[in-house]
């Protein structure tokens, strides 16, 4: 028997959304991956580094999947449940996890790292990144681009102003990095097809990625969720487009 709307809701509301592991969505949602293979490329750079920092590591899942880490590896994270999860996952690999509020200053000395990495940072403090990088050091990051998954955002919130749709544009990242004294080595942007195959996947995603529909709850959006559930059952997966950009910047020296 097909699962009911209420069954999907009950399951998606009860599952934990801690960490940055999206494996619960396997078979329920799909997201095309960027062509550059961030984790692999990050791992190649970490294998060559002597001292590295992973900013906003989440639950440490991405860093934990890297085969070879530098002799000195530090990760920061602000959300207490993620700090605990990252500590459990990364300490066995010799990584120090530092609880940090994601506000300047970073709790490290000038010129401390030859590599700083960050996957999907919420905020980027370019002047602080430049400060903690050694001369000749590199910042390597995959970030969420403008209007990412906005088909879903605008389904719930309605049309968004152009200023909101343009936020997190890679051209702005270039400008801010250069203003902090960094040189752009690489900057690439891609739009990637994303599909949600059931309403439970939508609920889980919006509970986990809390900035998509701020303050999202099933109770607040039940009518819209029920309409979307019917749409998916009738028309097939809900299609949106994720945007990502890769940026690599170097500190002169």
PANUMI-303920 format. One record per atom (N, C-alpha, C): y, z, x; atom name; residue number from 1; residue in three letters. Coordinates in steps of 0.05 Angstrom, whole numbers. Each point is the difference from the previous one (the first is absolute). Example, Ala and Ser with C-alpha at 12.3 -4.5 7.8 and 13.67 -1.06 7.14 Angstrom:
{{-114 156 264} N 1 ALA}
{{24 0 -18} CA 1 ALA}
{{24 0 18} C 1 ALA}
{{21 -14 -7} N 2 SER}
{{24 1 16} CA 2 SER}
{{22 14 -15} C 2 SER}
This chain:
{{-24 0 17} N 1 UNK}
{{24 0 -17} CA 1 UNK}
{{25 0 18} C 1 UNK}
{{20 -16 -8} N 2 UNK}
{{25 1 16} CA 2 UNK}
{{13 27 -2} C 2 UNK}
{{13 8 22} N 3 UNK}
{{13 26 1} CA 3 UNK}
{{25 0 -17} C 3 UNK}
{{6 22 -13} N 4 UNK}
{{23 2 -17} CA 4 UNK}
{{25 6 17} C 4 UNK}
{{23 -5 -13} N 5 UNK}
{{26 7 13} CA 5 UNK}
{{0 30 8} C 5 UNK}
{{-9 17 -18} N 6 UNK}
{{1 29 5} CA 6 UNK}
{{-18 7 23} C 6 UNK}
{{-23 -13 3} N 7 UNK}
{{-18 5 22} CA 7 UNK}
{{13 -7 27} C 7 UNK}
{{13 -23 0} N 8 UNK}
{{14 -9 24} CA 8 UNK}
{{22 20 8} C 8 UNK}
{{15 9 -20} N 9 UNK}
{{21 19 4} CA 9 UNK}
{{-10 26 12} C 9 UNK}
{{-21 11 -13} N 10 UNK}
{{-10 26 9} CA 10 UNK}
{{-10 -1 29} C 10 UNK}
{{-14 -22 7} N 11 UNK}
{{-10 -2 27} CA 11 UNK}
{{23 -3 20} C 11 UNK}
{{19 -17 -6} N 12 UNK}
{{22 -6 19} CA 12 UNK}
{{19 24 3} C 12 UNK}
{{2 16 -20} N 13 UNK}
{{17 24 2} CA 13 UNK}
{{-13 23 15} C 13 UNK}
{{-26 0 1} N 14 UNK}
{{-15 22 13} CA 14 UNK}
{{-5 -3 29} C 14 UNK}
{{1 -25 10} N 15 UNK}
{{-7 -5 28} CA 15 UNK}
{{23 9 19} C 15 UNK}
{{-7 9 23} N 16 UNK}
{{20 9 20} CA 16 UNK}
{{15 -25 11} C 16 UNK}
{{26 4 4} N 17 UNK}
{{16 -22 12} CA 17 UNK}
{{11 9 28} C 17 UNK}
{{-13 20 12} N 18 UNK}
{{9 9 27} CA 18 UNK}
{{-8 -22 20} C 18 UNK}
{{15 0 22} N 19 UNK}
{{-5 -18 22} CA 19 UNK}
{{9 -28 -6} C 19 UNK}
{{-8 -19 17} N 20 UNK}
{{9 -27 -3} CA 20 UNK}
{{-24 -19 0} C 20 UNK}
{{-22 10 -11} N 21 UNK}
{{-25 -15 -2} CA 21 UNK}
{{-2 -11 -29} C 21 UNK}
{{-2 -26 -2} N 22 UNK}
{{0 -13 -26} CA 22 UNK}
{{-28 -9 -8} C 22 UNK}
{{-21 11 12} N 23 UNK}
{{-27 -10 -4} CA 23 UNK}
{{-9 5 -29} C 23 UNK}
{{13 19 -15} N 24 UNK}
{{-7 4 -28} CA 24 UNK}
{{4 -25 -16} C 24 UNK}
{{18 -18 9} N 25 UNK}
{{6 -24 -14} CA 25 UNK}
{{-19 -23 6} C 25 UNK}
{{-20 4 17} N 26 UNK}
{{-19 -21 7} CA 26 UNK}
{{-14 -10 -26} C 26 UNK}
{{1 -26 -4} N 27 UNK}
{{-12 -11 -24} CA 27 UNK}
{{18 1 -25} C 27 UNK}
{{23 14 3} N 28 UNK}
{{17 3 -24} CA 28 UNK}
{{28 -12 5} C 28 UNK}
{{7 -4 25} N 29 UNK}
{{25 -13 7} CA 29 UNK}
{{-4 -14 27} C 29 UNK}
{{13 -22 4} N 30 UNK}
{{-1 -14 25} CA 30 UNK}
{{28 -6 10} C 30 UNK}
{{3 0 27} N 31 UNK}
{{25 -6 12} CA 31 UNK}
{{-5 -18 25} C 31 UNK}
{{12 -23 -1} N 32 UNK}
{{-2 -18 23} CA 32 UNK}
{{13 14 25} C 32 UNK}
{{-13 -3 23} N 33 UNK}
{{9 14 24} CA 33 UNK}
{{18 -18 17} C 33 UNK}
{{20 11 13} N 34 UNK}
{{17 -16 18} CA 34 UNK}
{{-16 -14 22} C 34 UNK}
{{9 -23 8} N 35 UNK}
{{-15 -16 19} CA 35 UNK}
{{-1 12 28} C 35 UNK}
{{19 18 6} N 36 UNK}
{{2 10 27} CA 36 UNK}
{{-20 23 7} C 36 UNK}
{{-13 12 -20} N 37 UNK}
{{-19 21 6} CA 37 UNK}
{{12 24 14} C 37 UNK}
{{16 15 -15} N 38 UNK}
{{16 21 13} CA 38 UNK}
{{-17 21 15} C 38 UNK}
{{-21 10 -12} N 39 UNK}
{{-15 21 14} CA 39 UNK}
{{-12 -9 26} C 39 UNK}
{{-11 -25 0} N 40 UNK}
{{-11 -11 24} CA 40 UNK}
{{21 -3 22} C 40 UNK}
{{23 -12 -8} N 41 UNK}
{{22 -4 19} CA 41 UNK}
{{12 26 10} C 41 UNK}
{{2 20 -18} N 42 UNK}
{{9 26 9} CA 42 UNK}
{{-20 12 20} C 42 UNK}
{{-26 -3 -6} N 43 UNK}
{{-20 11 18} CA 43 UNK}
{{1 -12 28} C 43 UNK}
{{6 -26 1} N 44 UNK}
{{2 -14 26} CA 44 UNK}
{{23 12 16} C 44 UNK}
{{22 6 -13} N 45 UNK}
{{23 12 14} CA 45 UNK}
{{-5 29 7} C 45 UNK}
{{-13 15 -17} N 46 UNK}
{{-6 28 6} CA 46 UNK}
{{-19 2 24} C 46 UNK}
{{-18 -19 3} N 47 UNK}
{{-19 1 22} CA 47 UNK}
{{14 -4 27} C 47 UNK}
{{24 -12 0} N 48 UNK}
{{15 -5 24} CA 48 UNK}
{{21 21 6} C 48 UNK}
{{4 18 -20} N 49 UNK}
{{22 20 2} CA 49 UNK}
{{-9 25 15} C 49 UNK}
{{20 13 12} N 50 UNK}
{{-5 26 13} CA 50 UNK}
{{6 23 -19} C 50 UNK}
{{22 -3 -15} N 51 UNK}
{{9 21 -19} CA 51 UNK}
{{11 -14 -25} C 51 UNK}
{{-11 7 -23} N 52 UNK}
{{8 -14 -25} CA 52 UNK}
{{4 20 -23} C 52 UNK}
{{16 -9 -19} N 53 UNK}
{{7 15 -24} CA 53 UNK}
{{-5 -17 -25} C 53 UNK}
{{-14 12 -19} N 54 UNK}
{{-3 -13 -26} CA 54 UNK}
{{16 15 -20} C 54 UNK}
{{21 -12 -11} N 55 UNK}
{{19 13 -18} CA 55 UNK}
{{-10 -4 -29} C 55 UNK}
{{1 21 -16} N 56 UNK}
{{-8 -1 -28} CA 56 UNK}
{{-29 -10 -2} C 56 UNK}
{{-18 15 13} N 57 UNK}
{{-28 -9 2} CA 57 UNK}
{{-16 2 -26} C 57 UNK}
{{12 13 -21} N 58 UNK}
{{-15 3 -25} CA 58 UNK}
{{-23 20 5} C 58 UNK}
{{-24 -7 -10} N 59 UNK}
{{-23 16 6} CA 59 UNK}
{{-14 -7 26} C 59 UNK}
{{13 -16 16} N 60 UNK}
{{-11 -7 26} CA 60 UNK}
{{-21 -22 0} C 60 UNK}
{{-5 -12 -24} N 61 UNK}
{{-22 -19 -3} CA 61 UNK}
{{3 -24 18} C 61 UNK}
{{24 -12 2} N 62 UNK}
{{4 -24 16} CA 62 UNK}
{{-4 6 30} C 62 UNK}
{{13 21 9} N 63 UNK}
{{-3 7 28} CA 63 UNK}
{{-28 8 7} C 63 UNK}
{{-14 13 -17} N 64 UNK}
{{-28 8 5} CA 64 UNK}
{{-18 -24 4} C 64 UNK}
{{7 -23 -12} N 65 UNK}
{{-16 -23 2} CA 65 UNK}
{{4 -17 26} C 65 UNK}
{{17 10 18} N 66 UNK}
{{6 -15 25} CA 66 UNK}
{{-21 8 20} C 66 UNK}
{{-13 -19 14} N 67 UNK}
{{-22 7 18} CA 67 UNK}
{{8 16 24} C 67 UNK}
{{23 -6 12} N 68 UNK}
{{8 14 25} CA 68 UNK}
{{29 10 -2} C 68 UNK}
{{4 26 5} N 69 UNK}
{{26 12 -2} CA 69 UNK}
{{10 7 28} C 69 UNK}
{{27 1 4} N 70 UNK}
{{10 8 26} CA 70 UNK}
{{-5 29 7} C 70 UNK}
{{4 7 25} N 71 UNK}
{{-5 27 9} CA 71 UNK}
{{17 20 -15} C 71 UNK}
{{24 -8 -7} N 72 UNK}
{{18 17 -16} CA 72 UNK}
{{6 -14 -26} C 72 UNK}
{{-10 11 -22} N 73 UNK}
{{4 -12 -26} CA 73 UNK}
{{10 22 -20} C 73 UNK}
{{22 -6 -13} N 74 UNK}
{{12 19 -19} CA 74 UNK}
{{5 -15 -26} C 74 UNK}
{{-3 14 -22} N 75 UNK}
{{6 -11 -27} CA 75 UNK}
{{17 20 -15} C 75 UNK}
{{18 -11 -16} N 76 UNK}
{{17 17 -18} CA 76 UNK}
{{-6 -6 -29} C 76 UNK}
{{3 20 -17} N 77 UNK}
{{-3 -3 -29} CA 77 UNK}
{{15 22 -14} C 77 UNK}
{{11 -6 -24} N 78 UNK}
{{17 19 -14} CA 78 UNK}
{{-15 14 -23} C 78 UNK}
{{-18 -13 -13} N 79 UNK}
{{-12 11 -25} CA 79 UNK}
{{-23 18 8} C 79 UNK}
{{2 26 -8} N 80 UNK}
{{-20 20 9} CA 80 UNK}
{{-29 -8 -4} C 80 UNK}
{{-8 -10 -24} N 81 UNK}
{{-28 -8 -3} CA 81 UNK}
{{-8 -22 20} C 81 UNK}
{{18 -18 7} N 82 UNK}
{{-6 -21 19} CA 82 UNK}
{{-1 12 29} C 82 UNK}
{{17 19 5} N 83 UNK}
{{-1 13 26} CA 83 UNK}
{{-27 13 5} C 83 UNK}
{{-10 13 -20} N 84 UNK}
{{-27 13 3} CA 84 UNK}
{{-22 -21 3} C 84 UNK}
{{2 -21 -16} N 85 UNK}
{{-20 -21 1} CA 85 UNK}
{{1 -14 27} C 85 UNK}
{{24 -7 10} N 86 UNK}
{{3 -14 26} CA 86 UNK}
{{-10 18 22} C 86 UNK}
{{6 26 -1} N 87 UNK}
{{-9 19 20} CA 87 UNK}
{{-31 0 2} C 87 UNK}
{{-13 1 -23} N 88 UNK}
{{-29 1 0} CA 88 UNK}
{{-12 -26 11} C 88 UNK}
{{13 -22 -6} N 89 UNK}
{{-10 -27 8} CA 89 UNK}
{{6 -6 29} C 89 UNK}
{{24 8 9} N 90 UNK}
{{9 -9 26} CA 90 UNK}
{{-4 19 23} C 90 UNK}
{{-1 26 -6} N 91 UNK}
{{-4 20 22} CA 91 UNK}
{{-26 -6 16} C 91 UNK}
{{-22 -8 -13} N 92 UNK}
{{-24 -6 16} CA 92 UNK}
{{4 -24 19} C 92 UNK}
{{21 -16 -5} N 93 UNK}
{{6 -22 18} CA 93 UNK}
{{21 8 21} C 93 UNK}
{{8 25 0} N 94 UNK}
{{19 9 20} CA 94 UNK}
{{29 -5 -7} C 94 UNK}
{{6 -6 -26} N 95 UNK}
{{27 -5 -9} CA 95 UNK}
{{13 25 -10} C 95 UNK}
{{24 5 9} N 96 UNK}
{{16 23 -10} CA 96 UNK}
{{15 -9 -25} C 96 UNK}
{{-3 14 -22} N 97 UNK}
{{14 -7 -25} CA 97 UNK}
{{22 20 -4} C 97 UNK}
{{25 -10 -3} N 98 UNK}
{{23 16 -2} CA 98 UNK}
{{12 -2 -28} C 98 UNK}
{{4 22 -14} N 99 UNK}
{{13 0 -26} CA 99 UNK}
{{30 -4 5} C 99 UNK}
{{10 -22 -12} N 100 UNK}
{{28 -7 5} CA 100 UNK}
{{11 -10 -27} C 100 UNK}
{{25 7 -5} N 101 UNK}
{{12 -6 -26} CA 101 UNK}
{{10 -29 -4} C 101 UNK}
{{-5 -17 20} N 102 UNK}
{{9 -28 -2} CA 102 UNK}
{{30 -2 -2} C 102 UNK}
{{14 18 13} N 103 UNK}
{{29 0 2} CA 103 UNK}
{{7 3 29} C 103 UNK}
{{21 -13 10} N 104 UNK}
{{8 4 28} CA 104 UNK}
{{7 29 6} C 104 UNK}
{{-5 9 24} N 105 UNK}
{{-12 -15 22} CA 105 UNK}
{{-31 2 0} C 105 UNK}
{{-13 -20 13} N 106 UNK}
{{-28 3 5} CA 106 UNK}
{{-4 23 20} C 106 UNK}
{{-21 16 -3} N 107 UNK}
{{-3 24 17} CA 107 UNK}
{{-12 -6 28} C 107 UNK}
{{12 -20 13} N 108 UNK}
{{-9 -8 27} CA 108 UNK}
{{24 -6 18} C 108 UNK}
{{-4 2 26} N 109 UNK}
{{21 -4 19} CA 109 UNK}
{{6 -30 3} C 109 UNK}
{{23 -6 12} N 110 UNK}
{{7 -28 6} CA 110 UNK}
{{-21 -12 17} C 110 UNK}
{{-5 -26 -3} N 111 UNK}
{{-17 -16 17} CA 111 UNK}
{{-29 11 2} C 111 UNK}
{{-10 11 -22} N 112 UNK}
{{-26 13 0} CA 112 UNK}
{{-24 -18 -2} C 112 UNK}
{{4 -24 -13} N 113 UNK}
{{-23 -17 -6} CA 113 UNK}
{{5 -29 9} C 113 UNK}
{{-21 -12 9} N 114 UNK}
{{2 -29 6} CA 114 UNK}
{{-7 -17 -24} C 114 UNK}
{{-11 12 -21} N 115 UNK}
{{-7 -15 -25} CA 115 UNK}
{{4 18 -24} C 115 UNK}
{{15 -10 -20} N 116 UNK}
{{2 14 -25} CA 116 UNK}
{{-10 -20 -22} C 116 UNK}
{{-18 10 -17} N 117 UNK}
{{-11 -17 -21} CA 117 UNK}
{{5 14 -27} C 117 UNK}
{{-1 -16 -22} N 118 UNK}
{{2 11 -26} CA 118 UNK}
{{-8 -21 -21} C 118 UNK}
{{-19 7 -17} N 119 UNK}
{{-9 -18 -21} CA 119 UNK}
{{12 10 -27} C 119 UNK}
{{16 -17 -12} N 120 UNK}
{{12 5 -26} CA 120 UNK}
{{17 25 0} C 120 UNK}
{{19 3 19} N 121 UNK}
{{18 23 -1} CA 121 UNK}
{{18 -1 -25} C 121 UNK}
{{5 23 -11} N 122 UNK}
{{18 2 -23} CA 122 UNK}
{{29 -4 9} C 122 UNK}
{{7 13 22} N 123 UNK}
{{26 -3 13} CA 123 UNK}
{{-4 -7 29} C 123 UNK}
{{20 -14 12} N 124 UNK}
{{-1 -6 28} CA 124 UNK}
{{26 9 13} C 124 UNK}
{{-2 19 18} N 125 UNK}
{{24 11 14} CA 125 UNK}
{{1 -14 27} C 125 UNK}
{{13 -23 0} N 126 UNK}
{{0 -18 24} CA 126 UNK}
{{11 14 24} C 126 UNK}
{{22 14 -3} N 127 UNK}
{{12 13 24} CA 127 UNK}
{{-19 21 12} C 127 UNK}
{{-15 14 -16} N 128 UNK}
{{-20 19 10} CA 128 UNK}
{{-23 -14 14} C 128 UNK}
{{-9 -22 -12} N 129 UNK}
{{-21 -16 13} CA 129 UNK}
{{9 -9 28} C 129 UNK}
{{24 -11 1} N 130 UNK}
{{11 -9 26} CA 130 UNK}
{{2 24 20} C 130 UNK}
{{8 23 -11} N 131 UNK}
{{3 23 18} CA 131 UNK}
{{-26 9 13} C 131 UNK}
{{-21 1 -16} N 132 UNK}
{{-25 11 11} CA 132 UNK}
{{-17 -21 15} C 132 UNK}
{{8 -25 -2} N 133 UNK}
{{-14 -21 16} CA 133 UNK}
{{10 1 29} C 133 UNK}
{{-19 -4 18} N 134 UNK}
{{7 -4 28} CA 134 UNK}
{{13 -27 3} C 134 UNK}
{{17 -4 20} N 135 UNK}
{{10 -27 6} CA 135 UNK}
{{-24 -19 4} C 135 UNK}
{{1 -23 -13} N 136 UNK}
{{-22 -18 1} CA 136 UNK}
{{-21 5 -21} C 136 UNK}
{{3 22 -15} N 137 UNK}
{{-20 7 -21} CA 137 UNK}
{{4 -16 -25} C 137 UNK}
{{-20 1 -18} N 138 UNK}
{{-2 -17 -23} CA 138 UNK}
{{-4 16 -26} C 138 UNK}
{{13 -10 -21} N 139 UNK}
{{-5 9 -27} CA 139 UNK}
{{-16 -22 -15} C 139 UNK}
{{-22 7 -12} N 140 UNK}
{{-17 -19 -13} CA 140 UNK}
{{-7 10 -28} C 140 UNK}
{{7 -15 -21} N 141 UNK}
{{-2 11 -27} CA 141 UNK}
{{-5 -22 -21} C 141 UNK}
{{-17 7 -19} N 142 UNK}
{{-3 -16 -24} CA 142 UNK}
{{14 15 -23} C 142 UNK}
{{17 -14 -14} N 143 UNK}
{{16 13 -21} CA 143 UNK}
{{-2 -14 -26} C 143 UNK}
{{6 15 -22} N 144 UNK}
{{1 -12 -26} CA 144 UNK}
{{26 -16 -2} C 144 UNK}
{{-2 -25 -10} N 145 UNK}
{{23 -17 -2} CA 145 UNK}
{{15 3 -27} C 145 UNK}
{{18 -18 -5} N 146 UNK}
{{16 1 -25} CA 146 UNK}
{{-16 -8 -25} C 146 UNK}
{{6 13 -22} N 147 UNK}
{{-11 -6 -26} CA 147 UNK}
{{-30 0 0} C 147 UNK}
{{-12 18 14} N 148 UNK}
{{-30 1 2} CA 148 UNK}
{{-12 11 -25} C 148 UNK}
{{-19 -15 -11} N 149 UNK}
{{-15 7 -25} CA 149 UNK}
{{20 3 -23} C 149 UNK}
{{22 -15 1} N 150 UNK}
{{21 4 -20} CA 150 UNK}
{{-8 -11 -28} C 150 UNK}
{{-21 -17 -1} N 151 UNK}
{{-10 -8 -26} CA 151 UNK}
{{-9 25 -15} C 151 UNK}
{{-13 19 14} N 152 UNK}
{{-9 24 -13} CA 152 UNK}
{{24 19 -5} C 152 UNK}
{{17 3 20} N 153 UNK}
{{23 18 -3} CA 153 UNK}
{{17 -9 -24} C 153 UNK}
{{5 -26 -2} N 154 UNK}
{{18 -9 -22} CA 154 UNK}
{{-15 -1 -27} C 154 UNK}
{{-26 0 0} N 155 UNK}
{{-14 3 -25} CA 155 UNK}
{{6 28 -13} C 155 UNK}
{{2 20 17} N 156 UNK}
{{5 27 -10} CA 156 UNK}
{{30 6 -2} C 156 UNK}
{{16 -9 19} N 157 UNK}
{{28 8 2} CA 157 UNK}
{{20 -22 -10} C 157 UNK}
{{-10 -24 -5} N 158 UNK}
{{18 -21 -7} CA 158 UNK}
{{13 -13 25} C 158 UNK}
{{15 -22 -4} N 159 UNK}
{{12 -14 22} CA 159 UNK}
{{17 18 18} C 159 UNK}
{{-4 -2 26} N 160 UNK}
{{14 16 19} CA 160 UNK}
{{24 -15 12} C 160 UNK}
{{22 13 7} N 161 UNK}
{{23 -14 11} CA 161 UNK}
{{-7 -12 27} C 161 UNK}
{{15 -20 7} N 162 UNK}
{{-5 -15 25} CA 162 UNK}
{{1 18 24} C 162 UNK}
{{17 20 0} N 163 UNK}
{{2 18 23} CA 163 UNK}
{{-26 16 4} C 163 UNK}
{{-13 7 -23} N 164 UNK}
{{-26 13 2} CA 164 UNK}
{{-22 -19 9} C 164 UNK}
{{0 -24 -11} N 165 UNK}
{{-20 -20 8} CA 165 UNK}
{{2 -7 29} C 165 UNK}
{{24 1 12} N 166 UNK}
{{4 -9 27} CA 166 UNK}
{{-5 23 20} C 166 UNK}
{{-2 24 -9} N 167 UNK}
{{-4 23 18} CA 167 UNK}
{{-24 -4 18} C 167 UNK}
{{1 10 24} N 168 UNK}
{{-21 -2 20} CA 168 UNK}
{{-4 -28 11} C 168 UNK}
{{21 -16 0} N 169 UNK}
{{-1 -27 10} CA 169 UNK}
{{-3 -1 30} C 169 UNK}
{{-18 -17 11} N 170 UNK}
{{-3 -1 29} CA 170 UNK}
{{25 -6 16} C 170 UNK}
{{18 -15 -13} N 171 UNK}
{{25 -6 14} CA 171 UNK}
{{17 26 5} C 171 UNK}
{{-2 19 -19} N 172 UNK}
{{13 25 4} CA 172 UNK}
{{-13 16 22} C 172 UNK}
{{-26 -1 2} N 173 UNK}
{{-14 14 21} CA 173 UNK}
{{8 -11 27} C 173 UNK}
{{3 -27 2} N 174 UNK}
{{9 -12 25} CA 174 UNK}
{{28 10 7} C 174 UNK}
{{18 0 -19} N 175 UNK}
{{27 9 5} CA 175 UNK}
{{1 29 9} C 175 UNK}
{{-15 18 -13} N 176 UNK}
{{1 28 6} CA 176 UNK}
{{-13 6 27} C 176 UNK}
{{-22 -14 6} N 177 UNK}
{{-13 3 26} CA 177 UNK}
{{19 -8 23} C 177 UNK}
{{13 -23 -4} N 178 UNK}
{{18 -10 21} CA 178 UNK}
{{24 19 3} C 178 UNK}
{{9 11 -23} N 179 UNK}
{{23 19 2} CA 179 UNK}
{{-8 25 15} C 179 UNK}
{{-26 7 0} N 180 UNK}
{{-9 24 16} CA 180 UNK}
{{-6 -7 29} C 180 UNK}
{{5 -25 7} N 181 UNK}
{{-3 -8 28} CA 181 UNK}
{{-27 -12 7} C 181 UNK}
{{-17 -7 -20} N 182 UNK}
{{-26 -11 4} CA 182 UNK}
{{1 -30 -1} C 182 UNK}
{{-18 -13 14} N 183 UNK}
{{-2 -29 0} CA 183 UNK}
{{-24 -8 -17} C 183 UNK}
{{3 -19 -19} N 184 UNK}
{{-22 -9 -17} CA 184 UNK}
{{-18 -19 16} C 184 UNK}
{{-26 8 0} N 185 UNK}
{{-20 -16 14} CA 185 UNK}
{{-14 -18 -21} C 185 UNK}
{{-5 10 -24} N 186 UNK}
{{-15 -14 -20} CA 186 UNK}
{{9 10 -28} C 186 UNK}
{{3 -18 -19} N 187 UNK}
{{7 7 -27} CA 187 UNK}
{{-12 -21 -19} C 187 UNK}
{{-19 9 -17} N 188 UNK}
{{-14 -18 -18} CA 188 UNK}
{{-2 12 -28} C 188 UNK}
{{0 -17 -20} N 189 UNK}
{{0 9 -28} CA 189 UNK}
{{-20 -16 -16} C 189 UNK}
{{-15 13 -18} N 190 UNK}
{{-19 -14 -17} CA 190 UNK}
{{0 12 -28} C 190 UNK}
{{-5 -17 -20} N 191 UNK}
{{-4 8 -28} CA 191 UNK}
{{-30 -4 -6} C 191 UNK}
{{-13 21 -11} N 192 UNK}
{{-29 1 -1} CA 192 UNK}
{{-9 6 -29} C 192 UNK}
{{-19 -14 -9} N 193 UNK}
{{-10 2 -28} CA 193 UNK}
{{-15 27 -4} C 193 UNK}
{{7 14 -21} N 194 UNK}
{{-12 25 -7} CA 194 UNK}
{{-10 -1 -29} C 194 UNK}
{{-24 9 -6} N 195 UNK}
{{-11 -1 -27} CA 195 UNK}
{{-10 28 -8} C 195 UNK}
{{7 8 -25} N 196 UNK}
{{-10 25 -11} CA 196 UNK}
{{-20 -8 -23} C 196 UNK}
{{-25 9 3} N 197 UNK}
{{-21 -9 -18} CA 197 UNK}
{{-4 18 -24} C 197 UNK}
{{10 24 1} N 198 UNK}
{{-2 18 -24} CA 198 UNK}
{{24 19 1} C 198 UNK}
{{5 13 -23} N 199 UNK}
{{23 17 -3} CA 199 UNK}
{{-2 25 17} C 199 UNK}
{{-25 9 5} N 200 UNK}
{{-4 23 18} CA 200 UNK}
{{11 -5 28} C 200 UNK}
{{-4 -25 10} N 201 UNK}
{{11 -7 26} CA 201 UNK}
{{30 1 0} C 201 UNK}
{{13 -9 -22} N 202 UNK}
{{29 2 -2} CA 202 UNK}
{{9 29 1} C 202 UNK}
{{-12 17 -15} N 203 UNK}
{{7 28 -2} CA 203 UNK}
{{-3 13 28} C 203 UNK}
{{-22 -4 12} N 204 UNK}
{{-5 11 27} CA 204 UNK}
{{21 -9 20} C 204 UNK}
{{6 -26 0} N 205 UNK}
{{20 -11 18} CA 205 UNK}
{{27 13 -4} C 205 UNK}
{{8 3 -25} N 206 UNK}
{{27 11 -5} CA 206 UNK}
{{1 30 5} C 206 UNK}
{{-22 14 -3} N 207 UNK}
{{-1 28 7} CA 207 UNK}
{{2 4 30} C 207 UNK}
{{-11 -19 15} N 208 UNK}
{{-2 3 29} CA 208 UNK}
{{26 -10 14} C 208 UNK}
{{9 -23 -9} N 209 UNK}
{{24 -12 12} CA 209 UNK}
{{24 8 -17} C 209 UNK}
{{9 24 4} N 210 UNK}
{{17 13 -20} CA 210 UNK}
{{28 -12 -3} C 210 UNK}
{{9 -16 20} N 211 UNK}
{{26 -11 -1} CA 211 UNK}
{{1 -26 -16} C 211 UNK}
{{-23 -11 -8} N 212 UNK}
{{0 -25 -16} CA 212 UNK}
{{13 4 -27} C 212 UNK}
{{-10 20 -15} N 213 UNK}
{{11 7 -26} CA 213 UNK}
{{6 30 2} C 213 UNK}
{{23 8 9} N 214 UNK}
{{6 28 5} CA 214 UNK}
{{-5 17 -25} C 214 UNK}
{{-14 23 5} N 215 UNK}
{{-6 18 -22} CA 215 UNK}
{{-21 -10 -18} C 215 UNK}
{{-16 -19 9} N 216 UNK}
{{-21 -11 -18} CA 216 UNK}
{{-20 21 -9} C 216 UNK}
{{-5 0 -26} N 217 UNK}
{{-22 16 -11} CA 217 UNK}
{{-12 -17 -23} C 217 UNK}
{{-26 5 -5} N 218 UNK}
{{-13 -14 -22} CA 218 UNK}
{{14 6 -26} C 218 UNK}
{{7 26 -4} N 219 UNK}
{{12 8 -25} CA 219 UNK}
{{26 -15 -5} C 219 UNK}
{{16 -4 21} N 220 UNK}
{{26 -14 -3} CA 220 UNK}
{{-4 -29 -7} C 220 UNK}
{{-20 -13 11} N 221 UNK}
{{-3 -29 -2} CA 221 UNK}
{{-25 -8 -16} C 221 UNK}
{{-10 18 -16} N 222 UNK}
{{-26 -6 -14} CA 222 UNK}
{{1 -26 -16} C 222 UNK}
{{21 -4 -15} N 223 UNK}
{{2 -25 -16} CA 223 UNK}
{{-1 -25 17} C 223 UNK}
{{16 0 22} N 224 UNK}
{{0 -23 18} CA 224 UNK}
{{-27 -3 13} C 224 UNK}
{{-13 21 7} N 225 UNK}
{{-27 -1 12} CA 225 UNK}
{{-20 -11 -19} C 225 UNK}
{{1 8 -25} N 226 UNK}
{{-19 -10 -20} CA 226 UNK}
{{4 -30 -4} C 226 UNK}
{{26 -9 -1} N 227 UNK}
{{5 -28 -2} CA 227 UNK}
{{-11 -16 23} C 227 UNK}
{{4 11 25} N 228 UNK}
{{-10 -13 24} CA 228 UNK}
{{-30 -1 0} C 228 UNK}
{{-13 22 -9} N 229 UNK}
{{-29 0 -2} CA 229 UNK}
{{-10 -23 -17} C 229 UNK}
{{13 -4 -23} N 230 UNK}
{{-8 -22 -18} CA 230 UNK}
{{4 -27 13} C 230 UNK}
{{22 -2 15} N 231 UNK}
{{7 -25 14} CA 231 UNK}
{{-22 -7 20} C 231 UNK}
{{-8 20 16} N 232 UNK}
{{-20 -5 21} CA 232 UNK}
{{-26 -7 -12} C 232 UNK}
{{-8 13 -22} N 233 UNK}
{{-25 -6 -14} CA 233 UNK}
{{0 -28 -11} C 233 UNK}
{{23 -9 -9} N 234 UNK}
{{2 -26 -13} CA 234 UNK}
{{5 -23 20} C 234 UNK}
{{18 4 19} N 235 UNK}
{{8 -21 18} CA 235 UNK}
{{-11 1 28} C 235 UNK}
{{-13 23 7} N 236 UNK}
{{-10 3 27} CA 236 UNK}
{{19 16 17} C 236 UNK}
{{-5 1 27} N 237 UNK}
{{14 19 17} CA 237 UNK}
{{31 -4 -1} C 237 UNK}
{{14 23 3} N 238 UNK}
{{29 -1 2} CA 238 UNK}
{{7 -8 29} C 238 UNK}
{{15 -21 3} N 239 UNK}
{{6 -10 27} CA 239 UNK}
{{28 8 8} C 239 UNK}
{{3 10 24} N 240 UNK}
{{26 7 12} CA 240 UNK}
{{-1 -11 29} C 240 UNK}
{{22 4 13} N 241 UNK}
{{2 -10 28} CA 241 UNK}
{{12 22 18} C 241 UNK}
{{-17 8 19} N 242 UNK}
{{9 20 20} CA 242 UNK}
{{15 -15 22} C 242 UNK}
{{21 12 10} N 243 UNK}
{{14 -11 23} CA 243 UNK}
{{-2 18 24} C 243 UNK}
{{-5 -12 23} N 244 UNK}
{{-2 15 25} CA 244 UNK}
{{15 -14 22} C 244 UNK}
{{11 15 19} N 245 UNK}
{{10 -12 24} CA 245 UNK}
{{-9 15 24} C 245 UNK}
{{-3 -15 22} N 246 UNK}
{{-8 12 26} CA 246 UNK}
{{25 -2 18} C 246 UNK}
{{6 23 13} N 247 UNK}
{{22 0 18} CA 247 UNK}
{{-8 13 27} C 247 UNK}
{{7 -13 21} N 248 UNK}
{{-4 11 27} CA 248 UNK}
{{26 -1 15} C 248 UNK}
{{9 23 10} N 249 UNK}
{{26 2 13} CA 249 UNK}
{{-3 14 27} C 249 UNK}
{{15 -8 19} N 250 UNK}
{{-2 11 27} CA 250 UNK}
{{26 13 9} C 250 UNK}
{{-3 23 14} N 251 UNK}
{{23 14 11} CA 251 UNK}
{{5 -12 28} C 251 UNK}
{{23 -11 5} N 252 UNK}
{{6 -12 26} CA 252 UNK}
{{-3 20 23} C 252 UNK}
{{-8 -10 23} N 253 UNK}
{{-2 17 23} CA 253 UNK}
{{-22 -8 18} C 253 UNK}
